[in-house]
Amino acid sequence: MKIPATKPYFPEDDIAFIIEKFQDILHGKSFLSNGQYVAQFEKEFAAFIGTKFAVACNSGTSALELICRALDVSGKEVILPSNTFMATANAILNAGGIPVFADCADNMCLDDLDVIKRITKNTIAIMQVHIGGIVSESTLKLKKICEDRGLYFIEDAAQAHGSSLRKTKAGAFGVAAGFSFFSTKVMTTGEGGMVTTNDEMLVEKMKAMREFGKVKQDIYINYHKYMGYNWRMPEVAALMGLRQLSALESFIKRRNEIAKLYDEELKEVLSVKIIKPESESIHNYFKYIIILKDHDRRIVHKELEARGIQPSGYVYELPLHKQPVFPWAQDLKLPKTEYLSAHHLCLPIFYGMTDQEVKFIAQSLKEILKNNRYD
Ligand SMILES: Cc1ncc(COP(=O)(O)O)c(C=O)c1O
């Protein structure tokens, strides 16, 4: 049996819809980029998340950079988890900000107590990352800390479409949030991103910035009020996004069924700790994360591959403060981040997986673990 790490899913009706509308665009009926379907996708995405506005762009990285630029983090410190994808730090750096790495808690999301210790007079924002799609309780604590201290609370919700905590969806907690629609995500447009926010001033800035900082001035089209770039979303991506959005709840439902099956299959394996969602939360299960306490995960990874099972990428295998590109951060001690980064593994999870595949993976994992203990 060959099982990939992840696979996108487009129902046949959606494929027909996307092709039909894209054909119209190719026949010249409407514009190819940043047009009517992007506007419709923004409207529907904002309504789904529960914010007043959304601003579409061409990647999750652009979404986060648009936020950092619109909030003007230049010269200021932004606290983020070291356990995140490089794009979170890139967005801050590209906007002229200073990334400050903090430790995570047992669920791999920011540890609010560690964050507090890192706040200085020069801190402008805290950026929570909903790792693997988990919305941590620390989100609420960090939001409160930001409110009390006059800081911006930003969400990197790149992995958390449709996840929520106490009925608030990821993307609706802070001043703004960035989503990714990269090919591996729970909903995808191939490449693409979206900012959600309730702040109209930010929307005006970000809409200008995604088009080279242009604003309309009388007959001028090329009137540049801000520094910007080309971060526009193509219409065909928006068409995919509209259909994926309408299927999102069914995607999350199936991912939860798969996760429940994994939970059941692995519950008696003492050397496996499963990272569970918070109570009163919805987890989109972008990742199904386990911690291997007594095993060399490199061996486990390779043995899974040898059996045709592709583990689904790490979140993340080497934390940012240990990446060679940040020599100034190497001496930082972030013990939980270092432990969890080194010991976790993500099992395949995607909408189209069968129960039989889930059971095969769990059975294979149990056999591999039995034969490969450290001790
Ligand atoms: C946590 C996190 N932040 C940011 C990004 C960047 O998104 P994109 O790849 O769409 O630029 C990703 C996605 O890969 C991510 O997982």
The ligand as a Tripos MOL2 file, in Angstrom:
@<TRIPOS>MOLECULE
LIG
   16    16     1     0     0
SMALL
NO_CHARGES

@<TRIPOS>ATOM
      1 C1          2.9870   28.4600    9.9420 C.3       1 LIG1
      2 C2          3.1190   28.9500    8.5210 C.ar      1 LIG1
      3 N1          3.3250   30.2610    8.2970 N.ar      1 LIG1
      4 C3          3.4250   30.7420    7.0500 C.ar      1 LIG1
      5 C4          3.3410   29.9310    5.9500 C.ar      1 LIG1
      6 C5          3.5590   30.5050    4.5950 C.3       1 LIG1
      7 O1          2.5420   30.2450    3.6810 O.3       1 LIG1
      8 P1          2.8830   30.1470    2.1190 P.3       1 LIG1
      9 O2          3.6280   28.8770    1.8890 O.co2     1 LIG1
     10 O3          1.5310   30.1530    1.4740 O.co2     1 LIG1
     11 O4          3.6840   31.3530    1.7770 O.co2     1 LIG1
     12 C6          3.0820   28.5590    6.1220 C.ar      1 LIG1
     13 C7          2.8740   27.6610    4.9880 C.2       1 LIG1
     14 O5          3.5680   26.9640    4.4190 O.2       1 LIG1
     15 C8          3.0000   28.0500    7.4500 C.ar      1 LIG1
     16 O6          2.7860   26.7500    7.6510 O.3       1 LIG1
@<TRIPOS>BOND
     1     1     2 1
     2     2     3 ar
     3     2    15 ar
     4     3     4 ar
     5     4     5 ar
     6     5     6 1
     7     5    12 ar
     8     6     7 1
     9     7     8 1
    10     8     9 2
    11     8    10 1
    12     8    11 1
    13    12    13 1
    14    12    15 ar
    15    13    14 2
    16    15    16 1
@<TRIPOS>SUBSTRUCTURE
     1 LIG1         1 GROUP 0 **** ****
